[in-house]
């Protein structure tokens, strides 16, 4: 078993279907959980995961939509820890 500390870009790309690296990042995240590796989230990555996609000038996602993903999908992911 290993501990993985993904950066904000990996998690943002796993979230956004529009980016070219979406499939690879999402699959990496699913594979890590499938092999029962622990996925750690550094506080700075958590802040970046909330801040970058919700910057108004980027218009990537709404805060409401993004917060739902962060609260329910990411933190409920098997073997994730903060």
C-alpha positions as CSV (number, residue, x, y, z in Angstrom):
1,X,0.0,0.0,0.0
2,X,1.3,3.5,-0.9
3,X,0.3,7.1,0.0
4,X,-0.3,9.4,-3.0
5,X,-0.4,13.2,-2.6
6,X,-1.9,14.5,-5.9
7,X,-1.4,18.1,-6.8
8,X,-4.3,20.4,-7.6
9,X,-3.9,20.2,-11.3
10,X,-4.4,16.4,-11.3
11,X,-7.6,16.7,-9.2
12,X,-8.9,19.6,-11.3
13,X,-8.3,17.7,-14.5
14,X,-10.0,14.7,-13.1
15,X,-13.0,16.9,-12.4
16,X,-13.2,18.8,-15.7
17,X,-14.2,16.7,-18.7
18,X,-13.3,19.5,-21.1
19,X,-9.5,19.3,-20.6
20,X,-7.4,16.9,-22.7
21,X,-5.9,15.2,-19.6
22,X,-9.3,14.4,-18.0
23,X,-9.3,10.7,-18.9
24,X,-5.8,10.0,-17.7
25,X,-6.1,12.0,-14.4
26,X,-9.5,10.4,-13.6
27,X,-8.2,7.0,-14.4
28,X,-5.1,7.5,-12.2
29,X,-7.4,8.5,-9.3
30,X,-9.7,5.5,-9.8
31,X,-6.7,3.1,-10.1
32,X,-5.1,4.5,-6.9
33,X,-8.3,3.8,-5.0
34,X,-8.8,0.5,-6.7
35,X,-5.4,-0.7,-5.5
36,X,-6.4,0.5,-2.0
37,X,-3.7,3.1,-1.9
38,X,-4.2,6.1,0.4
39,X,-4.9,9.4,-1.3
40,X,-3.8,12.2,0.9
41,X,-4.9,15.8,0.4
42,X,-2.6,18.6,1.6
43,X,-4.3,21.7,2.9
44,X,-2.8,23.8,0.1
45,X,-4.1,21.5,-2.5
46,X,-7.6,21.6,-0.9
47,X,-7.5,25.4,-1.1
48,X,-6.3,25.4,-4.7
49,X,-8.9,22.8,-5.6
50,X,-11.6,25.2,-4.4
51,X,-10.0,28.5,-5.6
52,X,-8.7,27.8,-9.1
53,X,-11.8,26.4,-10.8
54,X,-14.0,29.0,-9.2
55,X,-12.0,32.1,-10.3
56,X,-14.6,34.3,-11.9
57,X,-12.3,35.3,-14.8
58,X,-11.8,31.6,-15.8
59,X,-15.5,30.7,-15.7
60,X,-14.7,27.0,-15.3
61,X,-17.4,25.9,-12.9
62,X,-19.7,27.5,-10.4
63,X,-18.8,27.5,-6.7
64,X,-22.0,25.6,-5.9
65,X,-21.2,22.8,-8.4
66,X,-17.6,22.6,-7.4
67,X,-18.3,22.6,-3.6
68,X,-20.6,19.6,-4.0
69,X,-17.9,17.6,-5.8
70,X,-15.3,18.5,-3.1
71,X,-17.5,17.7,-0.2
72,X,-19.3,14.6,-1.3
73,X,-17.2,13.0,-4.1
74,X,-13.6,13.7,-3.2
75,X,-13.7,13.3,0.6
76,X,-15.9,10.3,0.4
77,X,-13.5,8.6,-2.0
78,X,-12.2,5.2,-0.7
79,X,-9.0,5.5,1.3
80,X,-8.8,9.3,1.1
81,X,-7.4,11.2,4.1
82,X,-6.9,14.8,5.0
